[in-house]
Each structure stands twice: as structure tokens, then as C-alpha cells.
Amino acid sequence: MEPQAGTTRVRTRTILLLFIAFLALAGSAFNLRDRINQKEVPTDGVVWRDDSQLGVVAESIEPAVPLRERIFEKATC
């Protein structure tokens, strides 16, 4: 029994679509793994904002920041 004409093309398309689906699934699995194992972003303890006249200024500073006293010294001088 000989294969019907055009079945090779259907098989090739099916294999290609399955391969693309596998790549998409593998990529989403890696993305999910990275999101689950996401590390905390380091911070300096200062919330900065952009001011149109002054440039970048500290909006708030956490109490435990070592440079807090130094920043306030410069601001009062």
C-alpha cells in the first residue's frame, strides 16, 4: 500500500508544529523557574525621585541606612 499524495507534507507540518510547541513549552518552563527563584533586588535604602529643578533627590530614607546622618549633615550645611 502506497502513501497517499500530500501525506508527507501533513506529517512534516505536524512534526514542525509539535517541535515549535515543545520549544514554547520549554521556554515558558524556564521563565516560570526564573520567576519562582527570583532574588531580591539590592537597595541602598533611599527612594530617589527626579525633580525638574533640582535633578535627582532623595524622597525618603530608611532609618537603618548608614549614610543617613551624612546625608542630613550635608543638607543642613
Contacts in CASP RR format, 6 or more apart in sequence:
PFRMAT RR
TARGET T0000
AUTHOR 0000-0000-0000
METHOD contacts of the structure
MODEL  1
MEPQAGTTRVRTRTILLLFIAFLALAGSAFNLRDRINQKEVPTDGVVWRD
DSQLGVVAESIEPAVPLRERIFEKATC
44 65 0 8 1.000
45 61 0 8 1.000
45 62 0 8 1.000
45 65 0 8 1.000
46 58 0 8 1.000
46 60 0 8 1.000
46 61 0 8 1.000
46 62 0 8 1.000
46 65 0 8 1.000
46 71 0 8 1.000
47 58 0 8 1.000
47 59 0 8 1.000
47 60 0 8 1.000
47 61 0 8 1.000
48 56 0 8 1.000
48 57 0 8 1.000
48 58 0 8 1.000
48 59 0 8 1.000
49 56 0 8 1.000
49 57 0 8 1.000
49 59 0 8 1.000
50 56 0 8 1.000
51 57 0 8 1.000
58 71 0 8 1.000
61 68 0 8 1.000
61 71 0 8 1.000
62 68 0 8 1.000
END
